[in-house]
Amino acid sequence: MRIGFIVNPVAGMGGSVGLKGTDGSLYYEALRRGARPVAPERALRFLKELKRRHFHGVIISANHSMGCDYVREVGLHHECIDIPAAKGLTRREDTMAAARKILSSGIDLLTFVGGDGTARDIVEAVDGDVPILGIPAGVKMYSGVFSLSPEAAALIVRGFEEGVTAIEVGEVADADEESIRKGILRVRRFALARTPVIEGLLVPTKDFGSGGDEEEKVGIAQYFIEEYLRPQSLYLLGPGTTIKAITDVLGLRKTLLGVDALYNGRIVGTDLGEKEILELIEKFDDPHIVVTVIGAQGYIFGRGNQQFSSAVIRHVGKKRIHVLATESKLRGLKYLLVDSGDPELDKELAGHIRVITGYREETVMSVVPACCPENYVKTTSSRLPSS
C-alpha cells in the first residue's frame, strides 16, 4: 500500500490570533500577531498513531516541511519527492506540484494536513484519480473530506489498508476570506472528491442551511441573559449568529465571526485572539465561555473558534462553558465534539453538557474528544481495522 502525504506548513496559524484563515498575506499578519505553527504537531500526531497501529505500507511524501521531515522523525517506511519550495514558505502552487508528483509516483490514497484551502488545491491537482483524506489543521474546515482528528485519520488509513473502508463522495468547500474579513460568511462548494469512510470518523460538510430560526435564537438569548448572565462576570462570546443574538437582545454590537468579551453590560473587547483573551481573564473575575455548535458536524471547540485555545479553556474551566444551539443544529447529532489541539484536555472535557435550545428549554448532550471517539461512543459499525 502506497499512501501519499502532504503537509501545508502554515495551515491553521491564524486561528488562535483571531484571523479567519492563513491564505496569502494573512500568513505574515499571523506571524506579526505571534501565531505558532499548527500543522507540524497535527502531522506528527497522525504519523505516530499510524505507526502505533502498525501501518505496513509506504508513505510517499514531499520533502522537508511539506512532509518528509515528520515521516522521518516518526520512523515510518517512506519515499521523498523533491519540491524545491518545500524548504521555505510554500504556496498553493507548491502544494499542487507536490500532489501531482506524488500521484505520478503511483499511490492508492493521498492524505494531507491543512484546511479547506489545501483541500481545494489537492482536489484540483489529483482531479479524481485517487481518493483523498484530510487531516484537520486549518482555521476553516467546512469540507466533507476531513477526519475528526489526526488520530481518526490514522484509523481510517489503517482501515483503507485492510480494505474495510467504504469509498464515498464528499464535498470540497471553502469560505471567501475577503468576505469573512467584512463579517460575512460566504462559502462555495467547489468540487466533489472520493474519500475513504469509517462511520463516525469522518466529518460531514458543514450545514449551511441552518441560518434561520431567528425567533428561536432570540428565545435562546433571552433565556441565557435571564438565567446565566451575571453583572460581575466576564463572558467570552464565540462566533456565530446564535451567540450574536445575545448582544442583539442587549442592544450591543458584536463581530459575527470573532470572539468578543462582555462584562457588566458592555463590550470590553472585540475580535479577540488568544493573547487578548488571556489578558482579559487576568483582568476580570469569573470568566465564562459561550459557544454554539457547528451544524451537521457537532464541534463546539476547534472549528472556527481556535481563539479558545487549550490555555484559555483550562483557565476558564469545564463548569463555566455554556453551549447554545437551535434544535435544527442538533438534529441528527449523536454527540458534540471537542478538538482543542490538546488531546488530554479534550478527554477532560468529555462527559455531558447542558445545551440551551430555546426559551427555558435545555437538553443534555454527550461531549466526545475528536482524538479518540471510538473509546467514548458505542458503534454499530463492524468496519473497523484491527489494532
C-alpha positions as CSV (number, residue, x, y, z in Angstrom):
1,M,0.0,0.0,0.0
2,R,1.4,3.4,-1.0
3,I,-0.1,6.4,0.8
4,G,0.7,10.0,-0.3
5,F,1.2,12.6,2.4
6,I,1.4,16.4,2.1
7,V,1.6,19.0,4.8
8,N,0.7,22.6,4.4
9,P,3.1,24.0,7.0
10,V,1.3,27.3,7.5
11,A,-2.3,25.9,7.8
12,G,-4.2,27.0,10.8
13,M,-1.7,29.5,12.1
14,G,-4.3,32.3,12.0
15,G,-6.9,30.7,14.2
16,S,-5.5,31.4,17.7
17,V,-4.7,35.0,16.9
18,G,-8.2,35.9,15.6
19,L,-7.6,35.6,11.9
20,K,-10.1,33.6,9.8
21,G,-7.5,31.9,7.6
22,T,-3.8,32.0,6.6
23,D,-4.1,32.3,2.9
24,G,-1.8,34.8,1.1
25,S,-0.7,37.8,3.1
26,L,-2.6,36.6,6.1
27,Y,0.4,34.4,6.9
28,Y,2.6,37.4,7.6
29,E,-0.2,39.1,9.7
30,A,-0.5,35.8,11.7
31,L,3.3,36.0,12.4
32,R,3.0,39.6,13.4
33,R,0.4,38.7,16.0
34,G,2.5,35.9,17.4
35,A,0.9,32.9,15.8
36,R,2.5,29.5,16.2
37,P,2.6,26.6,13.7
38,V,-0.3,24.1,14.0
39,A,0.3,21.7,11.1
40,P,3.6,20.1,12.2
41,E,2.1,19.0,15.5
42,R,-1.0,17.6,13.7
43,A,1.2,15.8,11.2
44,L,3.2,14.1,13.9
45,R,0.0,13.1,15.8
46,F,-1.3,11.4,12.6
47,L,2.0,9.6,11.8
48,K,2.6,8.5,15.4
49,E,-0.8,7.0,15.6
50,L,-0.3,5.4,12.2
51,K,2.9,3.8,13.5
52,R,1.2,2.7,16.7
53,R,-1.5,1.0,14.7
54,H,1.2,-1.0,12.7
55,F,0.8,0.6,9.3
56,H,2.7,-1.7,6.9
57,G,2.7,0.4,3.7
58,V,5.0,3.1,2.3
59,I,4.5,6.9,2.9
60,I,5.2,8.9,-0.3
61,S,5.7,12.5,0.8
62,A,7.1,15.9,-0.3
63,N,10.5,16.8,1.1
64,H,11.3,18.9,4.2
65,S,8.4,20.7,6.0
66,M,5.9,19.5,3.4
67,G,6.0,16.0,4.9
68,C,9.3,14.1,4.9
69,D,10.7,15.8,8.0
70,Y,7.9,14.4,10.1
71,V,7.8,10.9,8.4
72,R,11.5,10.6,9.0
73,E,11.2,11.7,12.6
74,V,8.5,9.1,13.3
75,G,10.4,6.3,11.5
76,L,7.8,5.1,9.0
77,H,8.9,3.5,5.7
78,H,8.9,6.3,3.2
79,E,10.0,7.8,-0.1
80,C,10.6,11.6,-0.5
81,I,9.6,13.6,-3.5
82,D,11.7,16.7,-4.2
83,I,9.8,20.0,-4.2
84,P,12.2,23.0,-4.3
85,A,10.0,25.4,-2.4
86,A,9.4,23.0,0.4
87,K,12.4,24.5,2.4
88,G,10.7,27.9,2.5
89,L,7.3,29.5,2.6
90,T,5.1,27.3,0.5
91,R,2.3,28.4,-1.8
92,R,-0.7,26.7,-3.3
93,E,1.3,26.1,-6.4
94,D,3.8,24.1,-4.4
95,T,1.0,22.0,-2.8
96,M,-0.4,21.3,-6.2
97,A,3.0,20.4,-7.7
98,A,3.7,18.1,-4.8
99,A,0.3,16.4,-5.2
100,R,0.9,15.8,-8.9
101,K,4.4,14.4,-8.4
102,I,3.3,12.1,-5.6
103,L,0.3,11.0,-7.8
104,S,2.6,10.2,-10.7
105,S,4.8,8.0,-8.4
106,G,1.8,5.6,-8.0
107,I,-0.3,5.9,-4.8
108,D,-3.5,4.4,-3.6
109,L,-4.6,7.3,-1.4
110,L,-3.5,10.9,-0.9
111,T,-3.6,12.3,2.7
112,F,-2.9,15.9,3.5
113,V,-2.6,18.2,6.6
114,G,-4.4,21.5,6.2
115,G,-7.8,23.2,5.9
116,D,-10.3,23.9,3.2
117,G,-7.8,25.9,1.0
118,T,-5.4,23.0,1.0
119,A,-8.3,20.6,0.1
120,R,-9.2,22.8,-2.9
121,D,-5.6,22.7,-4.1
122,I,-5.4,18.9,-3.6
123,V,-8.6,18.1,-5.4
124,E,-7.7,20.3,-8.3
125,A,-4.3,18.6,-8.7
126,V,-5.4,15.0,-8.5
127,D,-8.6,15.5,-10.5
128,G,-10.3,12.5,-9.1
129,D,-7.6,10.0,-9.9
130,V,-7.2,8.8,-6.3
131,P,-9.3,9.1,-3.1
132,I,-8.1,11.9,-0.7
133,L,-8.3,12.3,3.1
134,G,-7.8,15.5,5.1
135,I,-6.1,15.7,8.5
136,P,-7.6,18.8,10.1
137,A,-5.2,21.7,10.8
138,G,-6.8,24.7,9.2
139,V,-8.9,27.6,10.5
140,K,-11.7,26.7,8.1
141,M,-12.8,23.1,7.6
142,Y,-16.2,23.1,6.0
143,S,-15.5,20.3,3.5
144,G,-16.6,16.8,3.9
145,V,-13.2,15.1,3.3
146,F,-11.7,15.7,6.7
147,S,-11.3,13.2,9.5
148,L,-12.4,14.1,13.0
149,S,-8.8,14.4,14.1
150,P,-5.3,13.2,13.3
151,E,-5.9,10.0,15.2
152,A,-9.1,9.4,13.4
153,A,-7.3,9.8,10.1
154,A,-4.8,7.2,11.1
155,L,-7.6,4.8,11.9
156,I,-9.2,5.4,8.5
157,V,-5.9,4.9,6.7
158,R,-5.4,1.6,8.5
159,G,-8.9,0.6,7.6
160,F,-8.2,1.6,4.0
161,E,-5.1,-0.6,4.1
162,E,-7.1,-3.6,5.3
163,G,-9.9,-3.0,2.8
164,V,-12.6,-2.3,5.4
165,T,-13.4,1.3,4.5
166,A,-16.2,2.5,2.2
167,I,-15.3,5.0,-0.5
168,E,-17.9,7.8,-0.6
169,V,-18.1,11.2,-2.3
170,G,-17.5,14.3,-0.1
171,E,-17.9,18.0,-0.9
172,V,-14.9,20.3,-1.0
173,A,-16.0,23.8,0.1
174,D,-14.2,27.0,1.1
175,A,-15.1,30.3,2.5
176,D,-14.2,33.6,0.8
177,E,-11.7,35.2,3.2
178,E,-12.3,38.7,1.8
179,S,-15.9,38.4,2.8
180,I,-15.1,36.9,6.2
181,R,-12.9,40.0,7.0
182,K,-16.1,42.0,6.4
183,G,-18.0,39.8,8.8
184,I,-19.8,37.9,6.0
185,L,-19.7,34.1,5.9
186,R,-19.8,33.2,2.2
187,V,-19.0,29.6,1.3
188,R,-18.8,28.0,-2.1
189,R,-18.9,24.3,-2.9
190,F,-16.0,23.8,-5.4
191,A,-15.8,20.1,-6.2
192,L,-16.6,16.6,-5.2
193,A,-13.9,14.1,-4.2
194,R,-13.8,10.4,-3.3
195,T,-12.7,9.8,0.2
196,P,-12.4,6.7,2.5
197,V,-15.0,6.5,5.2
198,I,-15.4,4.7,8.5
199,E,-18.7,5.5,10.3
200,G,-18.2,8.2,12.9
201,L,-14.6,9.1,11.9
202,L,-15.2,11.5,9.0
203,V,-16.8,14.9,9.3
204,P,-19.7,15.8,7.1
205,T,-19.8,19.1,5.1
206,K,-20.9,21.9,7.4
207,D,-24.6,22.6,7.3
208,F,-25.2,26.0,5.6
209,G,-29.0,25.7,5.7
210,S,-29.5,26.3,9.4
211,G,-29.1,30.1,9.3
212,G,-32.8,30.7,10.0
213,D,-34.7,30.1,13.2
214,E,-34.3,33.7,14.2
215,E,-37.2,33.6,16.8
216,E,-35.6,30.5,18.3
217,K,-32.2,32.3,18.6
218,V,-33.8,35.3,20.3
219,G,-35.5,32.9,22.8
220,I,-32.2,31.2,23.5
221,A,-30.5,34.6,24.1
222,Q,-33.3,35.9,26.4
223,Y,-33.2,32.8,28.5
224,F,-29.4,32.9,28.7
225,I,-29.5,36.6,29.8
226,E,-32.2,35.9,32.4
227,E,-30.7,32.7,33.8
228,Y,-27.0,32.8,33.3
229,L,-25.7,36.4,32.8
230,R,-24.2,37.9,35.9
231,P,-23.2,41.5,36.1
232,Q,-19.7,41.0,37.6
233,S,-18.7,38.1,35.4
234,L,-16.7,38.1,32.1
235,Y,-18.4,36.4,29.1
236,L,-16.3,35.4,26.1
237,L,-18.8,35.2,23.3
238,G,-17.8,32.9,20.4
239,P,-18.6,33.3,16.7
240,G,-22.0,32.8,15.0
241,T,-25.5,34.2,14.8
242,T,-26.8,32.2,17.7
243,I,-24.3,33.9,20.1
244,K,-24.6,37.2,18.4
245,A,-28.3,37.1,19.3
246,I,-27.3,37.8,23.0
247,T,-25.7,41.1,22.1
248,D,-28.6,41.9,19.7
249,V,-31.1,41.5,22.6
250,L,-28.9,43.7,24.9
251,G,-28.6,46.3,22.2
252,L,-24.9,45.9,21.8
253,R,-22.7,45.4,18.7
254,K,-20.8,42.1,18.2
255,T,-18.5,40.8,15.5
256,L,-20.3,37.9,13.8
257,L,-17.3,35.7,13.1
258,G,-15.0,36.7,16.0
259,V,-14.7,36.3,19.8
260,D,-15.9,39.4,21.8
261,A,-15.9,40.0,25.5
262,L,-18.9,41.1,27.6
263,Y,-18.6,42.5,31.1
264,N,-21.2,44.3,33.2
265,G,-23.5,45.1,30.3
266,R,-20.8,46.4,28.0
267,I,-18.4,45.1,25.3
268,V,-14.8,45.2,26.6
269,G,-13.1,43.5,23.7
270,T,-13.8,42.7,20.1
271,D,-12.5,40.2,17.6
272,L,-10.0,38.8,20.2
273,G,-7.1,36.4,19.8
274,E,-5.8,34.0,22.4
275,K,-3.4,36.5,23.9
276,E,-6.1,39.2,24.4
277,I,-8.5,36.7,25.8
278,L,-5.9,35.5,28.4
279,E,-5.2,39.2,29.3
280,L,-8.9,39.8,29.9
281,I,-9.2,36.6,32.0
282,E,-6.4,38.0,34.3
283,K,-8.1,41.4,34.5
284,F,-11.8,40.4,35.1
285,D,-13.3,37.9,37.6
286,D,-15.3,34.8,36.9
287,P,-14.7,34.2,33.2
288,H,-17.2,32.2,31.1
289,I,-17.1,30.8,27.5
290,V,-20.2,30.9,25.4
291,V,-20.2,28.9,22.1
292,T,-22.6,27.4,19.7
293,V,-22.5,24.1,17.7
294,I,-21.3,23.8,14.1
295,G,-24.4,22.4,12.3
296,A,-24.1,18.8,10.9
297,Q,-20.5,18.5,12.3
298,G,-21.1,18.9,16.1
299,Y,-18.0,20.7,17.1
300,I,-18.1,23.2,20.0
301,F,-14.3,23.8,20.0
302,G,-11.7,23.5,17.3
303,R,-13.5,24.7,14.2
304,G,-13.7,28.4,13.5
305,N,-13.1,29.4,17.2
306,Q,-9.5,28.4,17.7
307,Q,-9.1,31.6,19.8
308,F,-10.5,29.4,22.5
309,S,-7.1,27.6,22.8
310,S,-6.4,24.9,25.3
311,A,-4.8,27.5,27.6
312,V,-8.0,29.6,27.5
313,I,-10.2,26.6,28.1
314,R,-8.1,25.5,31.1
315,H,-8.2,28.9,32.7
316,V,-12.0,29.1,32.3
317,G,-12.8,25.5,33.4
318,K,-15.3,23.0,32.2
319,K,-18.0,24.2,34.6
320,R,-18.1,27.7,33.0
321,I,-18.6,26.7,29.4
322,H,-22.1,27.4,28.0
323,V,-23.4,25.9,24.8
324,L,-26.3,27.5,22.9
325,A,-27.8,25.9,19.8
326,T,-31.1,25.7,17.9
327,E,-32.8,22.4,17.7
328,S,-32.1,22.3,13.9
329,K,-28.4,22.5,14.6
330,L,-28.6,19.5,16.9
331,R,-30.8,17.5,14.6
332,G,-29.0,14.3,13.6
333,L,-26.1,14.8,16.0
334,K,-25.4,11.9,18.4
335,Y,-22.8,13.8,20.4
336,L,-20.8,17.1,20.4
337,L,-17.1,17.2,19.6
338,V,-14.1,19.0,21.1
339,D,-10.7,19.4,19.3
340,S,-8.8,22.0,21.2
341,G,-5.4,20.8,19.9
342,D,-4.6,19.2,23.3
343,P,-5.9,15.6,23.3
344,E,-5.6,15.3,27.1
345,L,-7.7,18.4,27.6
346,D,-10.3,17.0,25.2
347,K,-10.5,13.9,27.2
348,E,-11.1,16.0,30.4
349,L,-13.9,17.8,28.6
350,A,-15.6,14.5,27.7
351,G,-18.9,13.8,29.5
352,H,-22.2,15.6,29.4
353,I,-23.1,19.3,29.0
354,R,-26.4,21.2,29.0
355,V,-27.3,22.9,25.7
356,I,-29.8,25.8,25.7
357,T,-32.1,25.2,22.8
358,G,-34.9,27.7,23.4
359,Y,-36.5,30.0,25.9
360,R,-36.4,27.9,29.2
361,E,-35.5,24.9,27.1
362,E,-32.4,22.8,27.6
363,T,-31.2,19.4,26.6
364,V,-28.2,17.3,27.7
365,M,-25.7,16.2,25.1
366,S,-22.6,13.9,25.3
367,V,-19.3,15.6,24.6
368,V,-16.7,13.4,22.9
369,P,-13.0,14.1,22.2
370,A,-12.3,14.1,18.5
371,C,-8.9,12.4,19.1
372,C,-10.5,9.1,20.1
373,P,-14.3,8.9,19.7
374,E,-14.1,5.1,19.4
375,N,-13.3,5.0,23.1
376,Y,-16.4,7.0,24.1
377,V,-19.1,6.1,21.7
378,K,-20.7,2.7,21.1
379,T,-20.6,2.0,17.4
380,T,-22.7,-0.4,15.4
381,S,-20.2,-0.4,12.6
382,S,-18.2,-3.6,12.0
383,R,-16.0,-1.7,9.5
384,L,-13.1,-1.1,11.9
385,P,-9.5,-2.2,11.3
386,S,-7.6,-4.4,13.7
387,S,-5.4,-2.6,16.3
